[in-house]
Amino acid sequence: MSIQQMQQQLIDNISTISDENILKMLDEEVSYYLRHREDLSKLLSEEDYKELTMLAKEPIDKNTMSLDEFNSIMDRAIHF
């Protein structure tokens, strides 16, 4: 999905919301992001910022495991 398609999808979804509290929350989140989006690049080294950006762009499924896998690993660690 392109950036423009994602933007349009968000606009379409937001336009269906009639709950004032949810709209305020979304406005606060977007406003905060727009005001602070450059802050991390100033606080982190260039290398750390690039790594963080790369990690944020990775597919979510790449670093996940099922609850059963997690429990199995924890059981083995506890009984080791």
PATOR-489158 format. One record per atom (N, C-alpha, C, CB): atom name; residue number from 1; residue in three letters; x, z, y negated. Coordinates in pm, 1 decimal, always signed. Glycine has a CB too. Example, Ala and Ser with C-alpha at 12.3 -4.5 7.8 and 13.67 -1.06 7.14 Angstrom:
# PATOR-489158
('N',1,'ALA',(+1319.0,+780.0,+569.0)),
('CA',1,'ALA',(+1230.0,+780.0,+450.0)),
('C',1,'ALA',(+1320.0,+780.0,+330.0)),
('CB',1,'ALA',(+1130.8,+904.6,+447.3)),
('N',2,'SER',(+1285.0,+708.0,+225.0)),
('CA',2,'SER',(+1367.0,+714.0,+106.0)),
('C',2,'SER',(+1290.0,+787.0,-3.0)),
('CB',2,'SER',(+1408.4,+572.5,+59.8)),
//
This chain:
# PATOR-489158
('N',1,'MET',(+85.5,+0.0,+117.1)),
('CA',1,'MET',(+0.0,+0.0,+0.0)),
('C',1,'MET',(+90.3,+0.0,-123.6)),
('CB',1,'MET',(-97.4,+123.3,+0.3)),
('N',2,'SER',(+60.4,-85.6,-219.2)),
('CA',2,'SER',(+141.0,-93.2,-340.8)),
('C',2,'SER',(+107.0,+21.5,-436.2)),
('CB',2,'SER',(+119.6,-228.5,-410.6)),
('N',3,'ILE',(+194.2,+42.1,-532.3)),
('CA',3,'ILE',(+171.5,+146.1,-633.6)),
('C',3,'ILE',(+39.6,+120.7,-706.4)),
('CB',3,'ILE',(+289.0,+150.8,-735.0)),
('N',4,'GLN',(+14.7,-3.7,-742.4)),
('CA',4,'GLN',(-109.2,-36.7,-813.9)),
('C',4,'GLN',(-231.7,-7.1,-728.5)),
('CB',4,'GLN',(-109.2,-184.3,-855.7)),
('N',5,'GLN',(-223.4,-36.3,-599.9)),
('CA',5,'GLN',(-336.1,-8.0,-510.2)),
('C',5,'GLN',(-357.5,+142.5,-497.4)),
('CB',5,'GLN',(-312.0,-70.5,-370.9)),
('N',6,'MET',(-248.1,+217.7,-487.9)),
('CA',6,'MET',(-259.3,+363.2,-479.3)),
('C',6,'MET',(-320.0,+420.4,-607.2)),
('CB',6,'MET',(-121.7,+426.4,-452.9)),
('N',7,'GLN',(-275.9,+368.1,-721.5)),
('CA',7,'GLN',(-331.6,+414.2,-849.2)),
('C',7,'GLN',(-481.2,+386.7,-854.6)),
('CB',7,'GLN',(-260.4,+345.7,-967.9)),
('N',8,'GLN',(-519.8,+267.7,-814.6)),
('CA',8,'GLN',(-660.9,+231.7,-818.2)),
('C',8,'GLN',(-741.4,+317.3,-721.8)),
('CB',8,'GLN',(-679.2,+84.0,-785.0)),
('N',9,'GLN',(-685.7,+345.7,-605.1)),
('CA',9,'GLN',(-754.1,+431.0,-508.3)),
('C',9,'GLN',(-775.0,+570.4,-566.5)),
('CB',9,'GLN',(-674.1,+439.1,-376.9)),
('N',10,'LEU',(-673.1,+624.3,-632.9)),
('CA',10,'LEU',(-687.7,+755.3,-696.6)),
('C',10,'LEU',(-793.9,+751.8,-806.3)),
('CB',10,'LEU',(-553.4,+801.6,-754.8)),
('N',11,'ILE',(-790.7,+649.1,-887.4)),
('CA',11,'ILE',(-890.1,+635.7,-994.7)),
('C',11,'ILE',(-1030.6,+629.6,-934.6)),
('CB',11,'ILE',(-862.1,+508.8,-1080.6)),
('N',12,'ASP',(-1046.0,+549.4,-830.5)),
('CA',12,'ASP',(-1177.0,+537.3,-764.8)),
('C',12,'ASP',(-1222.7,+671.8,-708.2)),
('CB',12,'ASP',(-1171.1,+432.1,-652.2)),
('N',13,'ASN',(-1130.6,+742.7,-643.2)),
('CA',13,'ASN',(-1166.0,+872.5,-585.6)),
('C',13,'ASN',(-1200.7,+973.6,-693.9)),
('CB',13,'ASN',(-1051.5,+925.5,-499.7)),
('N',14,'ILE',(-1122.4,+978.0,-797.9)),
('CA',14,'ILE',(-1146.9,+1073.8,-906.4)),
('C',14,'ILE',(-1279.3,+1044.7,-975.7)),
('CB',14,'ILE',(-1032.1,+1070.0,-1008.6)),
('N',15,'SER',(-1312.4,+917.8,-988.2)),
('CA',15,'SER',(-1437.1,+883.3,-1057.3)),
('C',15,'SER',(-1561.3,+930.3,-981.4)),
('CB',15,'SER',(-1444.4,+733.1,-1078.5)),
('N',16,'THR',(-1545.9,+965.3,-854.8)),
('CA',16,'THR',(-1661.3,+1014.1,-777.4)),
('C',16,'THR',(-1676.0,+1165.9,-785.2)),
('CB',16,'THR',(-1648.4,+971.6,-631.3)),
('N',17,'ILE',(-1578.4,+1235.1,-844.7)),
('CA',17,'ILE',(-1581.0,+1381.2,-850.9)),
('C',17,'ILE',(-1665.8,+1425.3,-969.4)),
('CB',17,'ILE',(-1437.3,+1439.0,-862.0)),
('N',18,'SER',(-1760.5,+1514.3,-943.2)),
('CA',18,'SER',(-1844.4,+1565.5,-1051.3)),
('C',18,'SER',(-1824.2,+1715.4,-1073.9)),
('CB',18,'SER',(-1990.8,+1537.4,-1021.2)),
('N',19,'ASP',(-1737.8,+1775.8,-994.6)),
('CA',19,'ASP',(-1708.7,+1918.6,-1008.2)),
('C',19,'ASP',(-1606.5,+1938.3,-1120.5)),
('CB',19,'ASP',(-1655.6,+1978.0,-873.5)),
('N',20,'GLU',(-1648.9,+2004.6,-1226.0)),
('CA',20,'GLU',(-1564.5,+2023.8,-1343.2)),
('C',20,'GLU',(-1435.9,+2100.2,-1310.1)),
('CB',20,'GLU',(-1641.9,+2097.6,-1450.7)),
('N',21,'ASN',(-1444.3,+2197.9,-1222.5)),
('CA',21,'ASN',(-1326.3,+2277.2,-1186.3)),
('C',21,'ASN',(-1221.4,+2192.8,-1114.4)),
('CB',21,'ASN',(-1367.0,+2395.1,-1098.2)),
('N',22,'ILE',(-1265.9,+2105.5,-1027.5)),
('CA',22,'ILE',(-1171.5,+2018.6,-956.5)),
('C',22,'ILE',(-1106.7,+1921.9,-1054.9)),
('CB',22,'ILE',(-1242.7,+1940.5,-842.6)),
('N',23,'LEU',(-1184.4,+1868.6,-1145.9)),
('CA',23,'LEU',(-1128.5,+1777.5,-1245.6)),
('C',23,'LEU',(-1027.3,+1847.7,-1334.9)),
('CB',23,'LEU',(-1239.6,+1717.5,-1330.6)),
('N',24,'LYS',(-1055.5,+1972.1,-1372.4)),
('CA',24,'LYS',(-960.1,+2049.6,-1452.8)),
('C',24,'LYS',(-831.1,+2072.9,-1374.7)),
('CB',24,'LYS',(-1021.8,+2184.9,-1495.4)),
('N',25,'MET',(-844.8,+2107.3,-1246.5)),
('CA',25,'MET',(-728.3,+2130.5,-1162.6)),
('C',25,'MET',(-643.4,+2003.4,-1152.0)),
('CB',25,'MET',(-771.6,+2178.1,-1022.9)),
('N',26,'LEU',(-707.1,+1890.6,-1127.9)),
('CA',26,'LEU',(-634.4,+1764.2,-1119.5)),
('C',26,'LEU',(-564.4,+1732.3,-1251.3)),
('CB',26,'LEU',(-729.7,+1650.3,-1081.4)),
('N',27,'ASP',(-633.8,+1755.8,-1362.4)),
('CA',27,'ASP',(-575.6,+1731.7,-1493.3)),
('C',27,'ASP',(-452.2,+1818.5,-1514.8)),
('CB',27,'ASP',(-678.6,+1758.0,-1602.9)),
('N',28,'GLU',(-460.0,+1944.8,-1476.8)),
('CA',28,'GLU',(-346.0,+2035.3,-1491.7)),
('C',28,'GLU',(-227.8,+1990.5,-1407.1)),
('CB',28,'GLU',(-386.0,+2177.5,-1453.7)),
('N',29,'GLU',(-255.5,+1950.1,-1284.6)),
('CA',29,'GLU',(-147.2,+1906.0,-1195.4)),
('C',29,'GLU',(-79.0,+1780.1,-1249.1)),
('CB',29,'GLU',(-201.8,+1879.6,-1053.7)),
('N',30,'VAL',(-159.0,+1683.6,-1289.8)),
('CA',30,'VAL',(-102.6,+1558.8,-1341.1)),
('C',30,'VAL',(-27.7,+1585.2,-1471.4)),
('CB',30,'VAL',(-213.8,+1453.3,-1362.9)),
('N',31,'SER',(-85.2,+1665.1,-1559.2)),
('CA',31,'SER',(-19.4,+1696.5,-1686.4)),
('C',31,'SER',(+112.9,+1767.6,-1663.2)),
('CB',31,'SER',(-110.6,+1783.1,-1774.2)),
('N',32,'TYR',(+113.5,+1863.2,-1570.1)),
('CA',32,'TYR',(+237.3,+1935.8,-1538.9)),
('C',32,'TYR',(+343.3,+1838.9,-1487.1)),
('CB',32,'TYR',(+210.8,+2047.6,-1434.4)),
('N',33,'TYR',(+303.3,+1751.3,-1396.8)),
('CA',33,'TYR',(+397.5,+1653.5,-1342.1)),
('C',33,'TYR',(+454.7,+1566.0,-1452.7)),
('CB',33,'TYR',(+329.1,+1566.3,-1235.8)),
('N',34,'LEU',(+369.5,+1515.9,-1538.2)),
('CA',34,'LEU',(+415.8,+1425.9,-1643.7)),
('C',34,'LEU',(+509.1,+1496.3,-1742.1)),
('CB',34,'LEU',(+296.8,+1367.4,-1718.3)),
('N',35,'ARG',(+484.0,+1624.4,-1767.8)),
('CA',35,'ARG',(+570.6,+1699.5,-1859.9)),
('C',35,'ARG',(+702.8,+1738.9,-1796.1)),
('CB',35,'ARG',(+499.4,+1824.0,-1908.7)),
('N',36,'HIS',(+705.3,+1758.0,-1665.1)),
('CA',36,'HIS',(+823.3,+1814.1,-1600.1)),
('C',36,'HIS',(+891.1,+1721.9,-1500.0)),
('CB',36,'HIS',(+786.0,+1939.1,-1531.7)),
('N',37,'ARG',(+852.3,+1597.7,-1493.6)),
('CA',37,'ARG',(+907.3,+1510.7,-1389.0)),
('C',37,'ARG',(+1057.1,+1487.3,-1402.4)),
('CB',37,'ARG',(+836.6,+1378.5,-1390.9)),
('N',38,'GLU',(+1112.8,+1502.3,-1520.1)),
('CA',38,'GLU',(+1256.4,+1481.5,-1538.4)),
('C',38,'GLU',(+1336.4,+1609.4,-1519.1)),
('CB',38,'GLU',(+1283.4,+1425.2,-1676.0)),
('N',39,'ASP',(+1271.8,+1724.8,-1514.4)),
('CA',39,'ASP',(+1342.7,+1852.5,-1508.7)),
('C',39,'ASP',(+1436.5,+1863.3,-1389.3)),
('CB',39,'ASP',(+1243.9,+1965.4,-1504.7)),
('N',40,'LEU',(+1394.3,+1821.6,-1270.9)),
('CA',40,'LEU',(+1478.9,+1834.6,-1153.3)),
('C',40,'LEU',(+1607.2,+1755.0,-1167.2)),
('CB',40,'LEU',(+1404.0,+1790.3,-1030.2)),
('N',41,'SER',(+1598.7,+1638.2,-1227.9)),
('CA',41,'SER',(+1718.6,+1557.8,-1242.7)),
('C',41,'SER',(+1819.5,+1625.2,-1334.8)),
('CB',41,'SER',(+1683.3,+1420.0,-1295.7)),
('N',42,'LYS',(+1773.3,+1712.8,-1422.3)),
('CA',42,'LYS',(+1864.0,+1785.3,-1510.9)),
('C',42,'LYS',(+1919.1,+1911.1,-1446.1)),
('CB',42,'LYS',(+1793.3,+1821.2,-1639.5)),
('N',43,'LEU',(+1842.0,+1971.0,-1354.6)),
('CA',43,'LEU',(+1882.4,+2095.8,-1291.5)),
('C',43,'LEU',(+1972.4,+2075.3,-1170.4)),
('CB',43,'LEU',(+1761.0,+2173.1,-1250.9)),
('N',44,'LEU',(+1954.5,+1965.5,-1098.1)),
('CA',44,'LEU',(+2028.7,+1941.1,-975.0)),
('C',44,'LEU',(+2145.5,+1846.6,-1000.1)),
('CB',44,'LEU',(+1936.2,+1883.5,-867.2)),
('N',45,'SER',(+2244.7,+1856.5,-913.6)),
('CA',45,'SER',(+2352.9,+1758.3,-920.3)),
('C',45,'SER',(+2295.1,+1621.9,-883.8)),
('CB',45,'SER',(+2471.7,+1797.1,-824.7)),
('N',46,'GLU',(+2362.9,+1517.9,-921.0)),
('CA',46,'GLU',(+2313.4,+1382.9,-891.8)),
('C',46,'GLU',(+2297.6,+1363.2,-740.7)),
('CB',46,'GLU',(+2409.5,+1275.9,-950.2)),
('N',47,'GLU',(+2393.2,+1414.4,-663.2)),
('CA',47,'GLU',(+2387.8,+1402.8,-518.0)),
('C',47,'GLU',(+2266.8,+1477.3,-460.7)),
('CB',47,'GLU',(+2517.1,+1456.5,-456.0)),
('N',48,'ASP',(+2243.9,+1600.8,-507.4)),
('CA',48,'ASP',(+2130.2,+1679.5,-459.3)),
('C',48,'ASP',(+1997.6,+1614.4,-497.9)),
('CB',48,'ASP',(+2136.7,+1822.3,-515.1)),
('N',49,'TYR',(+1990.3,+1562.3,-620.2)),
('CA',49,'TYR',(+1867.9,+1498.1,-666.1)),
('C',49,'TYR',(+1837.5,+1373.8,-582.2)),
('CB',49,'TYR',(+1879.4,+1460.8,-814.9)),
('N',50,'LYS',(+1941.5,+1295.0,-552.0)),
('CA',50,'LYS',(+1921.4,+1175.9,-468.4)),
('C',50,'LYS',(+1874.1,+1215.5,-329.1)),
('CB',50,'LYS',(+2051.5,+1093.6,-458.9)),
('N',51,'GLU',(+1933.2,+1322.1,-272.6)),
('CA',51,'GLU',(+1892.0,+1367.3,-140.1)),
('C',51,'GLU',(+1747.5,+1415.6,-140.5)),
('CB',51,'GLU',(+1984.2,+1478.6,-91.1)),
('N',52,'LEU',(+1711.0,+1492.9,-242.7)),
('CA',52,'LEU',(+1573.9,+1542.3,-253.1)),
('C',52,'LEU',(+1475.7,+1426.9,-267.4)),
('CB',52,'LEU',(+1560.2,+1638.1,-371.7)),
('N',53,'THR',(+1510.7,+1328.9,-348.1)),
('CA',53,'THR',(+1425.2,+1211.6,-366.5)),
('C',53,'THR',(+1410.0,+1135.1,-235.2)),
('CB',53,'THR',(+1482.7,+1119.4,-475.7)),
('N',54,'MET',(+1520.2,+1119.7,-162.5)),
('CA',54,'MET',(+1515.8,+1049.5,-34.8)),
('C',54,'MET',(+1427.2,+1124.6,+64.8)),
('CB',54,'MET',(+1657.8,+1032.4,+22.1)),
('N',55,'LEU',(+1440.9,+1256.7,+69.7)),
('CA',55,'LEU',(+1359.3,+1336.7,+160.9)),
('C',55,'LEU',(+1211.2,+1327.2,+125.5)),
('CB',55,'LEU',(+1404.4,+1482.7,+158.3)),
('N',56,'ALA',(+1181.0,+1324.9,-2.5)),
('CA',56,'ALA',(+1041.7,+1316.8,-45.8)),
('C',56,'ALA',(+978.8,+1183.2,-7.9)),
('CB',56,'ALA',(+1032.1,+1337.8,-196.5)),
('N',57,'LYS',(+1060.0,+1080.4,+5.0)),
('CA',57,'LYS',(+1008.0,+947.9,+37.3)),
('C',57,'LYS',(+998.0,+922.7,+187.1)),
('CB',57,'LYS',(+1094.7,+842.8,-25.3)),
('N',58,'GLU',(+1052.2,+1013.3,+268.5)),
('CA',58,'GLU',(+1045.6,+995.9,+413.3)),
('C',58,'GLU',(+902.0,+1010.2,+461.6)),
('CB',58,'GLU',(+1136.5,+1097.6,+484.6)),
('N',59,'PRO',(+868.6,+937.8,+567.7)),
('CA',59,'PRO',(+734.7,+954.2,+624.8)),
('C',59,'PRO',(+713.6,+1098.5,+669.3)),
('CB',59,'PRO',(+713.9,+857.7,+743.8)),
('N',60,'ILE',(+596.6,+1149.6,+647.4)),
('CA',60,'ILE',(+566.6,+1288.8,+678.0)),
('C',60,'ILE',(+581.6,+1317.1,+826.9)),
('CB',60,'ILE',(+425.6,+1323.8,+631.9)),
('N',61,'ASP',(+540.5,+1223.2,+911.1)),
('CA',61,'ASP',(+543.3,+1245.0,+1055.9)),
('C',61,'ASP',(+684.4,+1257.4,+1112.2)),
('CB',61,'ASP',(+471.9,+1132.6,+1125.3)),
('N',62,'LYS',(+783.3,+1211.8,+1038.7)),
('CA',62,'LYS',(+919.7,+1206.6,+1090.8)),
('C',62,'LYS',(+972.2,+1344.2,+1130.7)),
('CB',62,'LYS',(+1011.8,+1145.2,+987.7)),
('N',63,'ASN',(+942.6,+1446.1,+1053.1)),
('CA',63,'ASN',(+1000.1,+1578.2,+1076.3)),
('C',63,'ASN',(+895.6,+1681.5,+1117.2)),
('CB',63,'ASN',(+1071.7,+1625.3,+952.4)),
('N',64,'THR',(+796.5,+1639.1,+1191.2)),
('CA',64,'THR',(+692.3,+1733.4,+1231.1)),
('C',64,'THR',(+691.1,+1749.6,+1382.5)),
('CB',64,'THR',(+554.3,+1686.7,+1181.1)),
('N',65,'MET',(+634.4,+1858.6,+1425.7)),
('CA',65,'MET',(+615.9,+1881.1,+1568.8)),
('C',65,'MET',(+480.3,+1945.4,+1588.1)),
('CB',65,'MET',(+729.9,+1970.1,+1628.8)),
('N',66,'SER',(+431.5,+1935.3,+1707.7)),
('CA',66,'SER',(+301.8,+1995.3,+1736.7)),
('C',66,'SER',(+316.1,+2146.6,+1743.0)),
('CB',66,'SER',(+243.8,+1940.6,+1869.1)),
('N',67,'LEU',(+204.9,+2215.2,+1731.6)),
('CA',67,'LEU',(+205.4,+2361.0,+1742.0)),
('C',67,'LEU',(+254.0,+2403.1,+1880.6)),
('CB',67,'LEU',(+64.3,+2418.5,+1714.1)),
('N',68,'ASP',(+215.8,+2329.3,+1984.1)),
('CA',68,'ASP',(+261.4,+2360.9,+2119.9)),
('C',68,'ASP',(+413.6,+2349.5,+2131.4)),
('CB',68,'ASP',(+193.9,+2267.6,+2221.7)),
('N',69,'GLU',(+471.0,+2244.2,+2071.8)),
('CA',69,'GLU',(+616.7,+2229.8,+2073.5)),
('C',69,'GLU',(+683.3,+2347.3,+2003.1)),
('CB',69,'GLU',(+658.7,+2097.7,+2007.3)),
('N',70,'PHE',(+630.2,+2382.9,+1887.3)),
('CA',70,'PHE',(+685.5,+2494.4,+1810.8)),
('C',70,'PHE',(+678.4,+2623.9,+1891.6)),
('CB',70,'PHE',(+610.5,+2510.7,+1677.3)),
('N',71,'ASN',(+562.1,+2651.1,+1949.6)),
('CA',71,'ASN',(+545.3,+2773.6,+2029.6)),
('C',71,'ASN',(+639.9,+2775.6,+2148.6)),
('CB',71,'ASN',(+400.5,+2786.3,+2078.4)),
('N',72,'SER',(+660.2,+2662.5,+2211.5)),
('CA',72,'SER',(+751.2,+2654.4,+2325.4)),
('C',72,'SER',(+894.2,+2685.8,+2282.9)),
('CB',72,'SER',(+744.4,+2515.3,+2389.7)),
('N',73,'ILE',(+936.5,+2631.1,+2172.6)),
('CA',73,'ILE',(+1070.8,+2657.6,+2119.6)),
('C',73,'ILE',(+1085.7,+2805.1,+2084.6)),
('CB',73,'ILE',(+1099.0,+2570.2,+1995.2)),
('N',74,'MET',(+984.7,+2860.5,+2020.8)),
('CA',74,'MET',(+990.8,+3001.9,+1982.4)),
('C',74,'MET',(+992.3,+3091.8,+2105.2)),
('CB',74,'MET',(+872.2,+3038.2,+1892.3)),
('N',75,'ASP',(+915.6,+3057.0,+2208.8)),
('CA',75,'ASP',(+915.1,+3135.5,+2332.1)),
('C',75,'ASP',(+1053.8,+3134.7,+2395.6)),
('CB',75,'ASP',(+810.2,+3080.5,+2431.2)),
('N',76,'ARG',(+1118.4,+3017.1,+2397.6)),
('CA',76,'ARG',(+1252.2,+3008.4,+2455.4)),
('C',76,'ARG',(+1351.7,+3090.1,+2373.0)),
('CB',76,'ARG',(+1297.8,+2861.7,+2464.1)),
('N',77,'ALA',(+1337.9,+3088.5,+2240.6)),
('CA',77,'ALA',(+1429.9,+3160.5,+2153.5)),
('C',77,'ALA',(+1412.7,+3312.0,+2171.2)),
('CB',77,'ALA',(+1407.1,+3120.3,+2006.1)),
('N',78,'ILE',(+1289.9,+3356.3,+2185.7)),
('CA',78,'ILE',(+1262.2,+3498.0,+2200.9)),
('C',78,'ILE',(+1314.1,+3548.9,+2335.9)),
('CB',78,'ILE',(+1111.6,+3524.6,+2187.6)),
('N',79,'HIS',(+1302.8,+3467.7,+2440.0)),
('CA',79,'HIS',(+1341.2,+3509.5,+2573.9)),
('C',79,'HIS',(+1486.7,+3476.4,+2605.9)),
('CB',79,'HIS',(+1250.7,+3444.9,+2675.5)),
('N',80,'PHE',(+1561.8,+3429.5,+2510.0)),
('CA',80,'PHE',(+1701.0,+3391.6,+2533.1)),
('C',80,'PHE',(+1789.3,+3509.3,+2539.5)),
('CB',80,'PHE',(+1749.5,+3299.8,+2427.9)),
//
